[in-house]
Amino acid sequence: MSKLALLGGAPMRDAKINPWPQWPVWDKKEETALLEVLNSGVWSYNGPKEMEFDKDFAKFTGVKYAISAANGTVTLQMALEACGVGVGDEVILPGLTWQATAATIIDVNATPILVDVCEDTWCIDPKAIEAAITPRTKAIMPVHLYGSFADMDEIMRIAKKHNLYVIEDCAHNHGGEWDGKKAGSIGDVGSFSFQLSKGLTAGEGGIVTTNNFELAERLDALRNCGRRPEGLSEEVDKGAGLYSDEGNFYQGGNFRITEFQAAILVEALKRLPEQNANRDANGMYLNTLFAEIPGVTQMRRDVKETKEAYFNFAFRYNKDEFIGLPVAKFREALSAEIGISATASYEPLNNCSLYVPHTKPSKHKLSETYWNEIDPARFNLPVCDKVYYEESVCIHHKVLMGTKADMDIVAASIQKIYDNAEELMV
């Protein structure tokens, strides 16, 4: 019998007997908070839990304003609208990201410009940004992907040079730091997701962050039916407050979060620093183990990245070191050994099954010119293609919530596949 679990051998970790840490994490504190909301009868619409979380998250992120919303997709759309991005404008973003990053751009009738990523971080390549700028460019939307940071020094330099907005997509980065500044506090607006798999979660939900009072005012109105924020102050300690229906302010929508979600997030945020520190320590340790294994390479961590927050633990695979074993078969074998799925990166957006704007002509076919502009197939993304089709391996961040002994198992599993790769080549 083969030694490899995929071929009938014993796995390195039987997850049924020795499960990985649970995700999401909760205890009696969440139960108490949820019952408090239930019994209060205040279930939504600027309740005390929402206000508490917004204040706590702003302090945690190091910004003046944080405004909760329904999910991380609408927070991106709100950010674009608050920055005045719309018809005729172009927004530059990486071709390797979740489809919502691009979809929100066409939802405000602007044009997504997909550019390539850095091979060693999978984040947007600043050189590609510079090459893509035109007189129509209005904003840059960097994505801090998996556990890596976009080069915010270069991005902010480019944005300042060309007078562009920077909207950070921080859906994967709750608490990571670049040169001591948290993700979401460097650009004009930060957008976060609290979807179930994220490092901070309430099942769904999102939040936008900014230090700009006028942007905060618009963002607050956009998620709350356009109401004029009464209590939003330029003083850091006041935050968002009550609202008034008097007078016209802004055309908005209902993108509000609920008190139940906010109650969970208040408690979850208290755990996040310790969870992040544990994941970061284990990630660094696992990367040191990778140095001893041929064919796997850690993601580059910039010296400016003072804290790392993981959505997934990602690494690069070289099939040539594994006697030509395709990356898909490697992922399958690793999943069988460790008892948790090892997956590919996101599909490149120029050929992504979920990013298909041409399936909605009634919404997006504003003109023949615009229709052609939003065709994702027009972009060439060779690095994104290489990452997805040849190199990427991603494992859920809950693996990093264990111990060093757990990291040893992951590394030993990769070594086991390396030592027995020929069995998978049949």
N, C-alpha and C positions, 0 to 999 in steps of 0.2 A: 504494500500500500504506500502511496505517496506520503511524504512528510507534510505537504501543503494542505491546509484546511479546505481550500477550494476543490481539491481532488480527493477528499475523503480523509485526510489526516486530522490530527488533533489541533485545534486552534491554539494560538498563543494566549488567548483570553476567551473563555466561554462567558459571554455577557449575560446569559441566563443565570449562571451560578455566581458570577462576579461582575455585576452590572457597573457601568460607568456612572459617575455622579448624575443625580437627577437634574433635569431642566424642564420647566422653570423651577425656581426655588421659592418656597413659601412656608409659613408656619402660622402659629396662633395670632401673630401680629396682624397678618393680612385678614384672617378670619374676623378678628375683633373690629378692624377698620371697616370691613365690608358690612358688618352688621350695624355698625354705627351709622353708615350712610343709609342703609335700608331703613332703619328706624327713624332717621331724621326726616325722611320724606323729601329731602333735597337731593335729587338724583342726577341733576345736570345743571348747566347754565351758570357758570361762575360761582360754584359752591365753594365752601371753605377748604375742602381737600384739593380742589384744582388750584386755588390761589396759593395754598401752602406748597404744592408741588412746583408750581411755576417759580415761586420765590426760591425754593431749595435748589432747583435745577439751574437757575441763573447764578446763584452763588457757587454751585459746584463747577459750572462751566467758566465762571469768571467774566460774565457779561452783565450788562445793566438790565436787559429785558429777555424774558423767556415766556413764550405763549403757546400753550398746549392746543392740540387740534386732533382731528379724528384719526389720522394715520400719516405715515411718512411720505405718501404720494401727494396728498393735498398740501402738505407743508412745502414741498418743492414748488407746486403751482402757486401757492400764496407768495412765496419768495419771489418768483418771477414777476407776478403781477405787482407786488409792492415796489419792485425795482423798475416798473414801467416797461417791461419787456413785452412786445406784441408784434403786430403785423409789420413785416419788413425787416425785423431784427433777426440777427443770428446769435446763437449761443453755442459756444465751443464746449464739448464734453468728451470724455473718453469713450472709445468704442467697446470697452469691456466693463459693463456695469449692468445692473438690473434694468429691465426695459422701462420702468417708470421714470428714470432719470431723463430719458429722451422723450417719452410720451407726454410728460407734463409740458415740455417745450412746445409741441404741436398743439397741445390743449389751450395754449394762450396765443395760438396762430403765429408763432415764431418758427424759425428754421433751425433744427438741430444740425450742428456740424460735428460729425464724428471724426475724431483723430486717434492716432495710435497711442500706445502706452509704453512705458519703460519695461524692458524685458525682465529686469531684476526686482521690480516692485509691483508690476501690473497696474500702476497708477498712471494718470495722464502724463504724457511726455511734454515738458515745457517747450522743447524745440518744435514739436508738432503744433503747439498752441500758436507760437510766433508765426509759423508758416501759414496758418489758417486764418489769421486776422484780416478782415476786409473793412471798408468803411461802414458796413452794415453790422459789424460785431457789436453787441451790446453787453454781453456777459460771458464769463468763464464759469463752468460748473465742474470743479474738481471733485472726484470721488475718492475717499479714503477707503481703499478696498481690502476686505478681509482683516488683515492685521497690519497693513502698510499705510503710510502717510504719503499723500501727494506732496511734492516739493513746494511748500507754501511760500518760501522765500522767493523763488523764481516766479511763481504765479502772481504773487502780490507785486513784484517788480514790473512784470509785463502789464498787469492791470493798471498800475499807476501810470506807466508810460503811455498807454492807449486810452486812458480814462474809461475803464470797464468795471462793471460790477463783478464781484466774486461771490458766488453762492456755493458754500461747502455742502456737499452731500455727505453727511456724517452718519448715515443709517447703520454703518458697521463700526462706528467709532465713538463709543460713549465713555469719555474720560481719557482718551489718549492725548498726549501732549507733544507739541512741536516747539522746541526751544522754550519750554516752560509754559506755553500757552495751550489751553485745551482746544481740541477740535471744536469747531463751531464758534470760536471767539476771534478768529483771525480774519476771515473774509467779512463782507458786508452783512451776510446772513448765513446762519447755519441751519441745516435741516436734519432732524433725527427721526428715526422710526422706533416704535416700541412693539413691533410685530413679534409673534411668539418666539421665533428663533433668535432674536436679537439679544445682545448682552445686557440690556435693560428692557424689561417687557411687562406689558399688561394684557397680552394677547393681541391687541391692536392699539393704535394710538401713535401720536407724533408730537413734535414740538419744534418751534423755530426760535432761534436766538439771534440777538443783534445788540450792538451798542449805539445804534442810531435811533434817536427818538422818533423822527418822522417815519422811518421804516417800521418801527414798532407800532406806531399809531395805525398805519395802513394794515399791517399784518393782523392786528387785533380786530380791526373792522372787517377784514376779509373773511375771517373765520366765524364772525358773529353777525351775519346778515347785514353787514355794512353799518352797524350802529357806531355812533361816535363814542370812543372811550372817554369816560369822564375822569376816572381815577389814574389814568396812565400819566406818569410824571417823569420829568427829566431827572428827578432825584432818584438815586439807585434804590433807596430803602422803601419807596412807596409802591412801586410795581403797578400791575394792572388792577383795576378796581371795578366800580359800578359803571353802568351804561345809561345812556339817555336816548329816547326815540325822537327827541326834539331836533329839528333841522336836518338838512341833507348832509351826508358826509361821504359815503363811498358805496359803490355797488359791490355787495359781498354775498357770501353764501353761508350755509350752515355747515361748518366743518368742526363743530365743537366736540370736545371729549366729554365723557360722562364722569360723574363723581366716583362711580365704582372703579373705573380705570385709574383715576387719580389716586384713590385710596391705596390701591396696590402699588402704584409707582412711588408714593411717599415712603412706603416701607422698603421697597426694592432698592431705592436710591441709597438708603442707609447701608446696605450690604455691598453696594457696587465697588467702592474703593478697595475693600479687602478682596473681593472676587477678582478685580482687575489685577491687583498685585500678585495674587496666586497664579492667575493665568499667565501673566507676564514672566514670572520667575520660571514656571514650567516650560513656557515657550522658549526662553533663552537656554534652559538646560537641554531641552530636546534638540535645539539647533546645535549645541556642542556635540551631541551624540551623532548628529548627521555628518559631522566632519570626518567621522571614522568609517562612513558607509559610502562606497562608490555609487555614483549615479543619482544621488539626491542632493539638492542644493537648497539651502535656506534662502528665504526672501531677504533682500538687502535692507538692513535697518540703518537709516541715516543717523549720523552722529547728533543731528538736531532733534531726533525723536527721543525725548526724555522719558516718556511713558508710552507703553503700547497697550491698546485695547483690541481684543480679538473678536471678530465675528466667527471666523473659521481659522484653524491653523492650516496655513497653506504652504506648499513647497513645490519646487521644480523637479521634474523627473527627466532623466536622460536615458532613453531606451538603448542607446549604443552601449552603455555600461551594463545593461541587462540582456546582453546578446540579442538585441533587437526586439525584445518583448514590448508590444504596443502598450501605450499608457492605459488604455481602457482595460486591458487584461490585468495590468499591475493594480489598478484601482480595485478591481473585482477580487483579486487575491488578497490585497490588504484588508478589504472589508471583511472577508471571511476569517482572517487571522485575528483581528481586533474586536470583531463583533459590533462594529458601528460603520456606517457607510462612509467610504472615501469616494468623493465625487469630483467631477470636473469643475472648472471655473464657470462663470456665466458664459453663455454663448455670445460671441461677438455680435453687436447690434446690426451689422450690415447683412447678417444672415441668421436672424434670431426668430424662432417660431412664435414668440410672444410679442415681438415688436414688428407689427405689420400694419402701418398706418394706411396703406392702400386698400385695406378691407373696409374702410369707412369713408367712401366718397361723399356721402351726404353730409359728413361733418368736416372733412379735411380738404375736399377738392375746391378750394377757394378760387383757384385759377389753374390753368394748365401749367403755368410757370411754377406756382407753389407746389402743385401736385408732383412735378418732377423733382423739385428741391427736397421734398420729404421722403423720397425713395431711398431707403437705407442702402440699397444695393449699389448706389453710385459711389460709395466710399471704399477705398482700398485700405485694409487694416492688417498688414502682414504679421506684425508682432502679436496682435490679438488672436489671429488665426493660429499662430504657433503655440501660444499659451493654451488655448482651448483644445486644439486637436492633438498636441504632442507632449505638453509639459505639465499641465496643472493637476495637482492633487490637493483636495480640501477636506478637512475633517472638522466636525462641529466643535465649537469652543468648549463644550462641556467636558471633552477629553482633558483639557488643560485645567480643569477644576479638581483633578485628583492629586496624586502624590508623584514624587520623583520615580518611585517604583512603577507607576503607571506609564510614565514617559519611557522608562526602560523597556517596557513591553512593546510600545509602538516601534521603537528603534529596533528591537530584536526581531519584530515581525518583518520589518523591511529587510533586515539582514537575511532572514530565513528565505524570503522570496528571492533575494539576490543569489543565495547559495544554491537554490533549486529552480532557477528560472527556466532551465532547459525542459523541465517537465511540463511547463505551460506552453511550450512552443509547438506542441503536437498539433 
